[in-house]
Amino acid sequence: MDTTLFPTKGNLIIAKNTLALSRQGYELLDKKRNILVREMMNLVEKARKIQDRILVVFEEAYKALQDANVSLGISLIDQIGLAIPEDTSVHVRMKSVMGVEIPEVTVNSPRMQPRYGFRMTNSALDIARMKFEEAKILSAELAEIENAVYRLATNIRRTVKRTNALKNILIPKYEELTAHIAGVLEEKDREEFSRLKVIKKVKEKS
């Protein structure tokens, strides 16, 4: 039903209720947008710090691995690497931030035990092992944050579109519609009042 064609009290109530809901929806979406933006900016800053740290850690890890390759030989390092089992310590679960599902990554690894003997290795390999373990944890944390930032940014764009639609389209439309229906009903009331006054005067004369 096109309510613009029916200036009735019922449609006026409907228009006012829709206008009130649109305004309330705009306020809620605007608050949601602000919270998501604040959350995203915090994560962006956190990601920047982790990226700076992870570059240093990877550089140290590869330097130690290079030293181990030179001192122990690449073939021995390859054999040690093949003896290391598949890593299953990384776990992902989802959490909700203002209705946005974002991942939460955890690394449930106990204290890392070396998978090689100490007689044929040296401290360079130990340093490389520890640095790569640290890099793994930082990589998991960075992946969590970057994925969360992407999901938050996508939802922020969607929320902005909705708030703009409410602010620039729906709310002005129902403000105009409410004013139009109210004006027509007021005009009808004035006409009815004038008609009743005329009828009253006619009755008084007769």
MDTraj code that builds the backbone (N, CA, C; nanometers):
import mdtraj as md
import numpy as np

residues = "MET ASP THR THR LEU PHE PRO THR LYS GLY ASN LEU ILE ILE ALA LYS ASN THR LEU ALA LEU SER ARG GLN GLY TYR GLU LEU LEU ASP LYS LYS ARG ASN ILE LEU VAL ARG GLU MET MET ASN LEU VAL GLU LYS ALA ARG LYS ILE GLN ASP ARG ILE LEU VAL VAL PHE GLU GLU ALA TYR LYS ALA LEU GLN ASP ALA ASN VAL SER LEU GLY ILE SER LEU ILE ASP GLN ILE GLY LEU ALA ILE PRO GLU ASP THR SER VAL HIS VAL ARG MET LYS SER VAL MET GLY VAL GLU ILE PRO GLU VAL THR VAL ASN SER PRO ARG MET GLN PRO ARG TYR GLY PHE ARG MET THR ASN SER ALA LEU ASP ILE ALA ARG MET LYS PHE GLU GLU ALA LYS ILE LEU SER ALA GLU LEU ALA GLU ILE GLU ASN ALA VAL TYR ARG LEU ALA THR ASN ILE ARG ARG THR VAL LYS ARG THR ASN ALA LEU LYS ASN ILE LEU ILE PRO LYS TYR GLU GLU LEU THR ALA HIS ILE ALA GLY VAL LEU GLU GLU LYS ASP ARG GLU GLU PHE SER ARG LEU LYS VAL ILE LYS LYS VAL LYS GLU LYS SER".split()
xyz = np.array([
    [0.0845, -0.1196, 0.0000],
    [0.0000, 0.0000, 0.0000],
    [0.0879, 0.1244, 0.0000],
    [0.0578, 0.2169, -0.0914],
    [0.1309, 0.3428, -0.0951],
    [0.0636, 0.4408, -0.0002],
    [0.1245, 0.4629, 0.1160],
    [0.0614, 0.5470, 0.2172],
    [0.0517, 0.6924, 0.1746],
    [0.1259, 0.7342, 0.0720],
    [0.1160, 0.8734, 0.0268],
    [-0.0191, 0.9010, -0.0374],
    [-0.0914, 0.7953, -0.0769],
    [-0.2212, 0.8144, -0.1419],
    [-0.3358, 0.8146, -0.0421],
    [-0.3100, 0.7812, 0.0814],
    [-0.4166, 0.7671, 0.1793],
    [-0.3848, 0.8489, 0.3048],
    [-0.4164, 0.9772, 0.3061],
    [-0.3911, 1.0612, 0.4249],
    [-0.4941, 1.0351, 0.5340],
    [-0.4774, 0.9215, 0.6028],
    [-0.5688, 0.8859, 0.7110],
    [-0.4922, 0.8847, 0.8429],
    [-0.5683, 0.8825, 0.9526],
    [-0.5050, 0.8794, 1.0840],
    [-0.4263, 0.7494, 1.1045],
    [-0.4788, 0.6415, 1.0498],
    [-0.4086, 0.5136, 1.0612],
    [-0.2737, 0.5176, 0.9916],
    [-0.2730, 0.5742, 0.8711],
    [-0.1468, 0.5844, 0.7985],
    [-0.0521, 0.6854, 0.8632],
    [-0.1074, 0.7865, 0.9295],
    [-0.0226, 0.8810, 1.0010],
    [0.0490, 0.8111, 1.1156],
    [-0.0220, 0.7247, 1.1872],
    [0.0395, 0.6484, 1.2965],
    [0.1486, 0.5569, 1.2423],
    [0.1181, 0.4905, 1.1289],
    [0.2171, 0.4017, 1.0677],
    [0.3418, 0.4803, 1.0276],
    [0.3228, 0.5961, 0.9662],
    [0.4355, 0.6787, 0.9218],
    [0.5186, 0.7266, 1.0407],
    [0.4518, 0.7686, 1.1485],
    [0.5245, 0.8142, 1.2673],
    [0.6031, 0.7004, 1.3312],
    [0.5423, 0.5828, 1.3384],
    [0.6115, 0.4677, 1.3961],
    [0.7331, 0.4282, 1.3117],
    [0.7154, 0.4290, 1.1803],
    [0.8263, 0.3960, 1.0911],
    [0.9377, 0.4992, 1.1034],
    [0.9000, 0.6258, 1.1164],
    [0.9996, 0.7320, 1.1327],
    [1.0772, 0.7137, 1.2632],
    [1.0045, 0.6809, 1.3696],
    [1.0704, 0.6595, 1.4997],
    [1.1652, 0.5409, 1.4940],
    [1.1227, 0.4317, 1.4291],
    [1.2087, 0.3138, 1.4157],
    [1.3313, 0.3440, 1.3302],
    [1.3121, 0.4229, 1.2244],
    [1.4242, 0.4594, 1.1376],
    [1.5269, 0.5427, 1.2137],
    [1.4785, 0.6374, 1.2947],
    [1.5707, 0.7193, 1.3741],
    [1.6445, 0.6351, 1.4775],
    [1.5705, 0.5445, 1.5413],
    [1.6341, 0.4574, 1.6403],
    [1.7373, 0.3665, 1.5741],
    [1.7006, 0.3118, 1.4576],
    [1.7936, 0.2268, 1.3843],
    [1.9185, 0.3022, 1.3431],
    [1.9013, 0.4274, 1.3016],
    [2.0173, 0.5086, 1.2636],
    [2.1105, 0.5301, 1.3827],
    [2.0542, 0.5614, 1.4988],
    [2.1366, 0.5842, 1.6179],
    [2.2139, 0.4583, 1.6572],
    [2.1457, 0.3431, 1.6512],
    [2.2118, 0.2178, 1.6879],
    [2.3225, 0.1818, 1.5893],
    [2.2935, 0.1977, 1.4596],
    [2.3944, 0.1664, 1.3588],
    [2.5123, 0.2620, 1.3665],
    [2.4843, 0.3877, 1.3985],
    [2.5929, 0.4859, 1.4109],
    [2.6830, 0.4516, 1.5290],
    [2.6223, 0.4081, 1.6406],
    [2.7019, 0.3654, 1.7558],
    [2.7836, 0.2409, 1.7219],
    [2.7200, 0.1476, 1.6508],
    [2.7909, 0.0260, 1.6097],
    [2.9098, 0.0615, 1.5219],
    [2.8899, 0.1526, 1.4275],
    [2.9982, 0.1937, 1.3385],
    [3.1149, 0.2534, 1.4172],
    [3.0830, 0.3392, 1.5120],
    [3.1885, 0.4022, 1.5927],
    [3.2670, 0.2993, 1.6734],
    [3.1965, 0.2022, 1.7314],
    [3.2629, 0.0981, 1.8101],
    [3.3521, 0.0120, 1.7216],
    [3.3007, -0.0252, 1.6021],
    [3.3789, -0.1080, 1.5110],
    [3.5024, -0.0346, 1.4602],
    [3.4863, 0.0941, 1.4302],
    [3.6009, 0.1726, 1.3835],
    [3.7071, 0.1816, 1.4919],
    [3.6640, 0.2063, 1.6163],
    [3.7586, 0.2149, 1.7274],
    [3.8316, 0.0817, 1.7475],
    [3.7558, -0.0281, 1.7395],
    [3.8150, -0.1618, 1.7538],
    [3.9146, -0.1881, 1.6415],
    [3.8777, -0.1511, 1.5197],
    [3.9656, -0.1757, 1.4052],
    [4.0942, -0.0944, 1.4156],
    [4.0839, 0.0316, 1.4565],
    [4.2038, 0.1154, 1.4676],
    [4.2990, 0.0622, 1.5741],
    [4.2433, 0.0104, 1.6837],
    [4.3279, -0.0516, 1.7867],
    [4.4026, -0.1726, 1.7312],
    [4.3315, -0.2526, 1.6504],
    [4.3935, -0.3715, 1.5919],
    [4.4987, -0.3343, 1.4880],
    [4.4720, -0.2290, 1.4114],
    [4.5695, -0.1846, 1.3108],
    [4.7008, -0.1433, 1.3776],
    [4.6904, -0.0708, 1.4879],
    [4.8097, -0.0292, 1.5605],
    [4.8826, -0.1506, 1.6181],
    [4.8056, -0.2465, 1.6690],
    [4.8651, -0.3681, 1.7237],
    [4.9345, -0.4478, 1.6138],
    [4.8715, -0.4555, 1.4967],
    [4.9300, -0.5289, 1.3841],
    [5.0611, -0.4643, 1.3392],
    [5.0655, -0.3323, 1.3404],
    [5.1878, -0.2619, 1.3000],
    [5.3049, -0.2985, 1.3920],
    [5.2783, -0.3038, 1.5211],
    [5.3842, -0.3382, 1.6170],
    [5.4306, -0.4827, 1.5983],
    [5.3341, -0.5741, 1.5732],
    [5.3710, -0.7145, 1.5529],
    [5.4514, -0.7305, 1.4243],
    [5.4123, -0.6585, 1.3189],
    [5.4864, -0.6661, 1.1935],
    [5.6307, -0.6212, 1.2118],
    [5.6498, -0.5136, 1.2873],
    [5.7863, -0.4671, 1.3144],
    [5.8661, -0.5736, 1.3891],
    [5.8014, -0.6359, 1.4871],
    [5.8692, -0.7383, 1.5672],
    [5.8971, -0.8638, 1.4853],
    [5.8015, -0.9039, 1.4012],
    [5.8160, -1.0299, 1.3285],
    [5.9272, -1.0208, 1.2244],
    [5.9473, -0.9025, 1.1687],
    [6.0574, -0.8838, 1.0734],
    [6.1922, -0.9061, 1.1415],
    [6.2051, -0.8541, 1.2617],
    [6.3297, -0.8720, 1.3374],
    [6.3508, -1.0185, 1.3717],
    [6.2435, -1.0854, 1.4175],
    [6.2542, -1.2251, 1.4595],
    [6.2904, -1.3148, 1.3414],
    [6.2258, -1.2942, 1.2256],
    [6.2570, -1.3755, 1.1082],
    [6.4016, -1.3519, 1.0620],
    [6.4446, -1.2269, 1.0681],
    [6.5824, -1.1962, 1.0290],
    [6.6811, -1.2697, 1.1204],
    [6.6543, -1.2687, 1.2514],
    [6.7408, -1.3386, 1.3469],
    [6.7350, -1.4898, 1.3264],
    [6.6146, -1.5409, 1.2981],
    [6.5979, -1.6850, 1.2793],
    [6.6739, -1.7334, 1.1562],
    [6.6607, -1.6627, 1.0441],
    [6.7301, -1.7050, 0.9217],
    [6.8809, -1.6868, 0.9327],
    [6.9222, -1.5857, 1.0083],
    [7.0661, -1.5672, 1.0309],
    [7.1208, -1.6862, 1.1110],
    [7.0485, -1.7269, 1.2161],
    [7.0916, -1.8418, 1.2965],
    [7.0885, -1.9694, 1.2140],
    [6.9879, -1.9854, 1.1285],
    [6.9787, -2.1046, 1.0435],
    [7.0936, -2.1076, 0.9434],
    [7.1261, -1.9909, 0.8900],
    [7.2387, -1.9828, 0.7983],
    [7.3694, -2.0225, 0.8683],
    [7.3869, -1.9746, 0.9899],
    [7.5066, -2.0113, 1.0667],
    [7.5099, -2.1621, 1.0922],
    [7.3923, -2.2201, 1.1236],
    [7.3853, -2.3644, 1.1489],
    [7.4159, -2.4427, 1.0215],
    [7.3665, -2.3968, 0.9064],
    [7.3950, -2.4635, 0.7795],
    [7.5447, -2.4628, 0.7490],
    [7.6073, -2.3500, 0.7768],
    [7.7512, -2.3378, 0.7495],
    [7.8319, -2.4272, 0.8435],
    [7.7983, -2.4269, 0.9708],
    [7.8785, -2.4997, 1.0701],
    [7.8473, -2.6486, 1.0749],
    [7.7220, -2.6876, 1.0458],
    [7.6819, -2.8278, 1.0586],
    [7.6626, -2.8970, 0.9234],
    [7.6358, -2.8195, 0.8227],
    [7.6106, -2.8788, 0.6917],
    [7.4618, -2.8845, 0.6620],
    [7.4271, -2.8532, 0.5363],
    [7.2853, -2.8472, 0.4982],
    [7.2197, -2.9846, 0.5072],
    [7.2908, -3.0903, 0.4736],
    [7.2321, -3.2253, 0.4752],
    [7.1903, -3.2662, 0.6163],
    [7.2710, -3.2340, 0.7162],
    [7.2346, -3.2673, 0.8545],
    [7.1131, -3.1850, 0.8991],
    [7.1099, -3.0593, 0.8622],
    [6.9940, -2.9745, 0.8979],
    [6.8681, -3.0283, 0.8329],
    [6.8793, -3.0754, 0.7065],
    [6.7625, -3.1336, 0.6388],
    [6.7138, -3.2577, 0.7115],
    [6.8053, -3.3420, 0.7562],
    [6.7668, -3.4641, 0.8279],
    [6.6959, -3.4298, 0.9594],
    [6.7490, -3.3317, 1.0290],
    [6.6855, -3.2891, 1.1542],
    [6.5458, -3.2335, 1.1265],
    [6.5322, -3.1551, 1.0176],
    [6.4021, -3.0979, 0.9828],
    [6.2994, -3.2042, 0.9502],
    [6.3407, -3.3115, 0.8809],
    [6.2478, -3.4198, 0.8462],
    [6.2007, -3.4969, 0.9690],
    [6.2777, -3.4924, 1.0771],
    [6.2413, -3.5654, 1.1992],
    [6.1378, -3.4907, 1.2832],
    [6.1138, -3.3658, 1.2509],
    [6.0183, -3.2861, 1.3291],
    [5.8758, -3.3183, 1.2846],
    [5.7859, -3.3558, 1.3757],
    [5.6483, -3.3918, 1.3379],
    [5.5673, -3.2693, 1.2956],
    [5.4540, -3.2976, 1.2324],
    [5.3639, -3.1904, 1.1879],
    [5.3108, -3.1121, 1.3088],
    [5.3078, -2.9821, 1.2939],
    [5.2641, -2.8951, 1.4043],
    [5.1112, -2.8885, 1.4067],
    [5.0522, -2.9258, 1.5194],
    [4.9059, -2.9187, 1.5347],
    [4.8679, -2.8307, 1.6532],
    [4.9556, -2.7377, 1.6857],
    [4.9330, -2.6570, 1.8061],
    [4.8476, -2.5334, 1.7817],
    [4.8217, -2.4993, 1.6531],
    [4.7464, -2.3776, 1.6211],
    [4.5981, -2.4111, 1.6128],
    [4.5162, -2.3372, 1.6883],
    [4.3713, -2.3602, 1.6909],
    [4.2983, -2.2283, 1.6661],
    [4.1880, -2.2384, 1.5935],
    [4.1095, -2.1194, 1.5583],
    [3.9658, -2.1380, 1.6048],
    [3.9134, -2.0394, 1.6735],
    [3.7706, -2.0365, 1.7074],
    [3.7191, -1.8960, 1.6806],
    [3.5876, -1.8836, 1.6672],
    [3.5282, -1.7557, 1.6311],
    [3.4697, -1.6871, 1.7541],
    [3.4790, -1.5552, 1.7559],
    [3.4146, -1.4761, 1.8600],
    [3.3409, -1.3604, 1.7932],
    [3.2454, -1.3033, 1.8646],
    [3.1616, -1.1986, 1.8069],
    [3.1940, -1.0632, 1.8693],
    [3.2132, -0.9631, 1.7834],
    [3.2311, -0.8243, 1.8264],
    [3.1225, -0.7412, 1.7584],
    [3.0214, -0.7020, 1.8332],
    [2.9090, -0.6256, 1.7791],
    [2.8456, -0.6969, 1.6593],
    [2.8329, -0.8291, 1.6720],
    [2.7702, -0.9068, 1.5651],
    [2.8635, -0.9465, 1.4526],
    [2.9897, -0.9074, 1.4595],
    [3.0873, -0.9426, 1.3561],
    [3.1680, -1.0632, 1.4038],
    [3.1640, -1.1721, 1.3274],
    [3.2387, -1.2920, 1.3636],
    [3.3850, -1.2755, 1.3217],
    [3.4740, -1.2765, 1.4191],
    [3.6166, -1.2645, 1.3896],
    [3.6901, -1.3812, 1.4545],
    [3.8023, -1.4244, 1.3948],
    [3.8728, -1.5416, 1.4467],
    [3.9573, -1.5086, 1.5690],
    [3.9734, -1.6085, 1.6520],
    [4.0625, -1.5986, 1.7671],
    [4.1595, -1.7162, 1.7573],
    [4.2863, -1.6868, 1.7318],
    [4.3877, -1.7899, 1.7084],
    [4.4687, -1.8109, 1.8357],
    [4.4832, -1.9343, 1.8745],
    [4.5651, -1.9679, 1.9909],
    [4.6682, -2.0725, 1.9511],
    [4.7861, -2.0629, 2.0114],
    [4.8931, -2.1603, 1.9880],
    [4.9158, -2.2348, 2.1190],
    [4.8612, -2.3548, 2.1266],
    [4.8686, -2.4338, 2.2498],
    [4.9889, -2.5275, 2.2447],
    [5.1064, -2.4693, 2.2373],
    [5.2259, -2.5539, 2.2305],
    [5.2947, -2.5549, 2.3661],
    [5.3221, -2.6725, 2.4194],
    [5.3986, -2.6798, 2.5442],
    [5.5420, -2.6343, 2.5193],
    [5.6185, -2.6319, 2.6228],
    [5.7582, -2.5928, 2.6084],
    [5.8250, -2.6801, 2.5018],
    [5.8765, -2.6134, 2.3986],
    [5.9294, -2.6852, 2.2825],
    [6.0542, -2.7645, 2.3193],
    [6.0487, -2.8931, 2.2890],
    [6.1636, -2.9808, 2.3164],
    [6.2400, -3.0056, 2.1862],
    [6.3703, -2.9979, 2.1898],
    [6.4481, -3.0241, 2.0684],
    [6.4317, -3.1681, 2.0224],
    [6.4283, -3.1889, 1.8900],
    [6.4127, -3.3223, 1.8314],
    [6.5464, -3.3752, 1.7795],
    [6.6525, -3.3273, 1.8345],
    [6.7839, -3.3685, 1.7885],
    [6.8777, -3.3786, 1.9087],
    [6.9863, -3.4512, 1.8896],
    [7.0844, -3.4662, 1.9960],
    [7.1783, -3.3474, 2.0011],
    [7.2386, -3.3289, 2.1162],
    [7.3265, -3.2140, 2.1343],
    [7.4707, -3.2414, 2.0882],
    [7.5056, -3.3682, 2.0714],
    [7.6454, -3.4006, 2.0405],
    [7.6854, -3.3515, 1.9022],
    [7.5916, -3.3617, 1.8039],
    [7.6247, -3.3279, 1.6655],
    [7.5730, -3.1900, 1.6235],
    [7.5186, -3.1131, 1.7182],
    [7.4632, -2.9817, 1.6834],
    [7.5338, -2.8740, 1.7658],
    [7.4896, -2.7498, 1.7458],
    [7.5512, -2.6390, 1.8196],
    [7.4460, -2.5353, 1.8570],
    [7.4904, -2.4266, 1.9182],
    [7.3982, -2.3250, 1.9684],
    [7.3270, -2.2496, 1.8561],
    [7.3865, -2.2414, 1.7377],
    [7.3217, -2.1716, 1.6263],
    [7.1887, -2.2382, 1.5914],
    [7.1872, -2.3715, 1.5926],
    [7.0631, -2.4450, 1.5641],
    [6.9615, -2.4227, 1.6753],
    [7.0079, -2.4179, 1.7999],
    [6.9176, -2.3918, 1.9124],
    [6.8532, -2.2533, 1.8986],
    [6.9333, -2.1553, 1.8598],
    [6.8805, -2.0184, 1.8433],
    [6.7788, -2.0143, 1.7290],
    [6.8125, -2.0817, 1.6187],
    [6.7197, -2.0851, 1.5055],
    [6.5874, -2.1505, 1.5451],
    [6.5973, -2.2619, 1.6199],
    [6.4753, -2.3317, 1.6642],
    [6.3880, -2.2397, 1.7499],
    [6.4477, -2.1691, 1.8452],
    [6.3711, -2.0813, 1.9337],
    [6.3136, -1.9610, 1.8583],
    [6.3920, -1.9065, 1.7659],
    [6.3458, -1.7899, 1.6910],
    [6.2308, -1.8262, 1.5975],
    [6.2388, -1.9428, 1.5325],
    [6.1297, -1.9845, 1.4451],
    [6.0031, -2.0176, 1.5239],
    [6.0203, -2.0671, 1.6450],
    [5.9042, -2.0902, 1.7314],
    [5.8379, -1.9578, 1.7673],
    [5.9202, -1.8579, 1.7990],
    [5.8652, -1.7248, 1.8277],
    [5.7976, -1.6664, 1.7041],
    [5.8575, -1.6883, 1.5875],
    [5.7995, -1.6382, 1.4631],
    [5.6648, -1.7039, 1.4352],
    [5.6530, -1.8321, 1.4688],
    [5.5254, -1.9025, 1.4491],
    [5.4151, -1.8397, 1.5339],
    [5.4452, -1.8117, 1.6585],
    [5.3466, -1.7520, 1.7486],
    [5.3071, -1.6120, 1.7005],
    [5.4075, -1.5347, 1.6605],
    [5.3785, -1.4001, 1.6106],
    [5.2983, -1.4049, 1.4804],
    [5.3285, -1.5012, 1.3947],
    [5.2559, -1.5149, 1.2673],
    [5.1094, -1.5495, 1.2917],
    [5.0856, -1.6375, 1.3887],
    [4.9472, -1.6734, 1.4222],
    [4.8715, -1.5515, 1.4759],
    [4.9386, -1.4750, 1.5612],
    [4.8754, -1.3552, 1.6168],
    [4.8494, -1.2515, 1.5082],
    [4.9444, -1.2349, 1.4167],
    [4.9278, -1.1384, 1.3085],
    [4.8162, -1.1808, 1.2141],
    [4.8089, -1.3107, 1.1845],
    [4.7019, -1.3613, 1.0981],
    [4.5652, -1.3356, 1.1603],
    [4.5547, -1.3563, 1.2913],
    [4.4283, -1.3293, 1.3619],
    [4.3891, -1.1829, 1.3483],
    [4.4846, -1.0932, 1.3708],
    [4.4545, -0.9505, 1.3687],
    [4.4201, -0.9031, 1.2283],
    [4.4974, -0.9461, 1.1281],
    [4.4723, -0.9016, 0.9914],
    [4.3374, -0.9505, 0.9411],
    [4.3017, -1.0749, 0.9766],
    [4.1701, -1.1271, 0.9373],
    [4.0584, -1.0509, 1.0071],
    [4.0795, -1.0186, 1.1341],
    [3.9793, -0.9421, 1.2089],
    [3.9624, -0.8028, 1.1501],
    [4.0734, -0.7385, 1.1132],
    [4.0669, -0.6043, 1.0533],
    [3.9888, -0.6089, 0.9223],
    [4.0138, -0.7108, 0.8409],
    [3.9430, -0.7240, 0.7132],
    [3.7922, -0.7410, 0.7358],
    [3.7563, -0.8276, 0.8296],
    [3.6135, -0.8511, 0.8564],
    [3.5465, -0.7265, 0.9150],
    [3.6181, -0.6579, 1.0045],
    [3.5626, -0.5353, 1.0630],
    [3.5453, -0.4276, 0.9562],
    [3.6444, -0.4128, 0.8688],
    [3.6359, -0.3116, 0.7630],
    [3.5194, -0.3405, 0.6693],
    [3.4992, -0.4683, 0.6364],
    [3.3867, -0.5066, 0.5498],
    [3.2541, -0.4724, 0.6164],
    [3.2430, -0.5023, 0.7451],
    [3.1184, -0.4740, 0.8166],
    [3.0985, -0.3246, 0.8366],
    [3.2071, -0.2500, 0.8539],
    [3.1957, -0.1047, 0.8677],
    [3.1402, -0.0440, 0.7401],
    [3.1915, -0.0891, 0.6244],
    [3.1404, -0.0385, 0.4969],
    [2.9917, -0.0690, 0.4819],
    [2.9519, -0.1904, 0.5210],
    [2.8106, -0.2277, 0.5123],
    [2.7254, -0.1427, 0.6071],
    [2.7776, -0.1181, 0.7272],
    [2.7052, -0.0372, 0.8254],
    [2.6926, 0.1074, 0.7798],
    [2.7993, 0.1610, 0.7190],
    [2.7947, 0.2989, 0.6682],
    [2.6882, 0.3129, 0.5593],
    [2.6783, 0.2133, 0.4715],
    [2.5757, 0.2177, 0.3666],
    [2.4362, 0.2215, 0.4278],
    [2.4164, 0.1412, 0.5317],
    [2.2840, 0.1369, 0.5955],
    [2.2523, 0.2674, 0.6675],
    [2.3511, 0.3219, 0.7389],
    [2.3263, 0.4485, 0.8091],
    [2.3005, 0.5615, 0.7104],
    [2.3728, 0.5622, 0.5985],
    [2.3506, 0.6657, 0.4967],
    [2.2125, 0.6521, 0.4341],
    [2.1694, 0.5261, 0.4120],
    [2.0361, 0.5042, 0.3549],
    [1.9282, 0.5545, 0.4501],
    [1.9466, 0.5276, 0.5795],
    [1.8496, 0.5753, 0.6780],
    [1.8517, 0.7275, 0.6881],
    [1.9716, 0.7843, 0.6955],
    [1.9855, 0.9287, 0.7158],
    [1.9395, 1.0091, 0.5946],
    [1.9751, 0.9628, 0.4754],
    [1.9536, 1.0422, 0.3549],
    [1.8297, 1.0039, 0.2754],
    [1.7735, 0.8858, 0.3029],
    [1.6586, 0.8411, 0.2228],
    [1.5352, 0.8162, 0.3098],
    [1.5447, 0.7166, 0.3989],
    [1.4253, 0.6754, 0.4726],
    [1.3752, 0.7820, 0.5695],
    [1.4658, 0.8368, 0.6505],
    [1.4227, 0.9357, 0.7500],
    [1.3637, 1.0597, 0.6831],
    [1.4297, 1.1211, 0.5829],
    [1.3664, 1.2363, 0.5149],
    [1.2333, 1.1992, 0.4487],
    [1.2268, 1.0778, 0.3923],
    [1.1028, 1.0357, 0.3260],
    [0.9863, 1.0320, 0.4246],
    [1.0092, 0.9703, 0.5415],
    [0.8998, 0.9571, 0.6380],
    [0.8757, 1.0863, 0.7153],
    [0.9746, 1.1724, 0.7252],
    [0.9488, 1.3062, 0.7803],
    [0.8563, 1.3835, 0.6884],
    [0.8845, 1.3783, 0.5600],
    [0.7998, 1.4477, 0.4624],
    [0.6609, 1.3856, 0.4568],
    [0.6566, 1.2514, 0.4603],
    [0.5278, 1.1827, 0.4549],
    [0.4429, 1.2138, 0.5773],
    [0.5053, 1.2128, 0.6953],
    [0.4333, 1.2441, 0.8187],
    [0.3791, 1.3864, 0.8156],
    [0.4618, 1.4798, 0.7716],
    [0.4177, 1.6193, 0.7636],
    [0.3055, 1.6351, 0.6620],
    [0.3157, 1.5646, 0.5500],
    [0.2112, 1.5736, 0.4466],
    [0.0767, 1.5219, 0.4976],
    [0.0791, 1.4013, 0.5574],
    [-0.0460, 1.3422, 0.6067],
    [-0.1046, 1.4277, 0.7180],
    [-0.0184, 1.4747, 0.8083],
    [-0.0671, 1.5590, 0.9183],
    [-0.1287, 1.6871, 0.8639],
    [-0.0677, 1.7474, 0.7621],
    [-0.1217, 1.8689, 0.7026],
    [-0.2570, 1.8458, 0.6377],
    [-0.2710, 1.7351, 0.5647],
    [-0.3991, 1.7031, 0.4997],
    [-0.5069, 1.6784, 0.6035],
    [-0.4725, 1.6064, 0.7110],
    [-0.5717, 1.5788, 0.8154],
    [-0.6125, 1.7067, 0.8879],
    [-0.5175, 1.7962, 0.9128],
    [-0.5500, 1.9240, 0.9751],
    [-0.6424, 2.0065, 0.8851],
    [-0.6160, 2.0054, 0.7566],
    [-0.7014, 2.0783, 0.6614],
    [-0.8418, 2.0190, 0.6611],
    [-0.8501, 1.8862, 0.6662],
    [-0.9818, 1.8211, 0.6715],
    [-1.0550, 1.8572, 0.7998],
    [-0.9812, 1.8627, 0.9112],
    [-1.0432, 1.8998, 1.0386],
    [-1.0960, 2.0426, 1.0342],
    [-1.0183, 2.1337, 0.9721],
    [-1.0652, 2.2724, 0.9607],
    [-1.1901, 2.2813, 0.8727],
    [-1.1910, 2.2049, 0.7640],
    [-1.3088, 2.2035, 0.6766],
    [-1.4306, 2.1479, 0.7489],
    [-1.4079, 2.0415, 0.8250],
    [-1.5175, 1.9805, 0.8994],
    [-1.5698, 2.0756, 1.0066],
    [-1.4767, 2.1465, 1.0726],
    [-1.5164, 2.2432, 1.1748],
    [-1.5988, 2.3565, 1.1131],
    [-1.5545, 2.4066, 0.9977],
    [-1.6282, 2.5137, 0.9293],
    [-1.7655, 2.4650, 0.8853],
    [-1.7720, 2.3430, 0.8370],
    [-1.9000, 2.2883, 0.7925],
    [-1.9967, 2.2749, 0.9095],
    [-1.9434, 2.2300, 1.0251],
    [-2.0302, 2.2161, 1.1418],
    [-2.0797, 2.3524, 1.1909],
    [-1.9934, 2.4549, 1.1809],
    [-2.0359, 2.5890, 1.2219],
    [-2.1480, 2.6402, 1.1326],
    [-2.1380, 2.6132, 1.0027],
    [-2.2421, 2.6567, 0.9101],
    [-2.3727, 2.5858, 0.9406],
    [-2.3639, 2.4549, 0.9653],
    [-2.4852, 2.3771, 0.9970],
    [-2.5491, 2.4282, 1.1243],
    [-2.4650, 2.4641, 1.2222],
    [-2.5166, 2.5143, 1.3500],
    [-2.5894, 2.6462, 1.3323],
    [-2.5297, 2.7361, 1.2506],
    [-2.5937, 2.8653, 1.2255],
    [-2.7286, 2.8492, 1.1539],
    [-2.7307, 2.7555, 1.0568],
    [-2.8556, 2.7301, 0.9852],
    [-2.9638, 2.6790, 1.0779],
    [-2.9236, 2.5903, 1.1695],
    [-3.0209, 2.5365, 1.2652],
    [-3.0711, 2.6452, 1.3593],
    [-2.9765, 2.7349, 1.4003],
    [-3.0166, 2.8428, 1.4917],
    [-3.1160, 2.9383, 1.4245],
    [-3.0969, 2.9668, 1.2955],
    [-3.1883, 3.0572, 1.2240],
    [-3.3249, 2.9951, 1.2046],
    [-3.3236, 2.8627, 1.1833],
    [-3.4525, 2.7978, 1.1606],
    [-3.5252, 2.7729, 1.2940],
])
top = md.Topology()
chain = top.add_chain()
for i, resn in enumerate(residues, 1):
    res = top.add_residue(resn, chain, resSeq=i)
    for name in ("N", "CA", "C"):
        top.add_atom(name, md.element.get_by_symbol(name[0]), res)
traj = md.Trajectory(xyz[None], top)
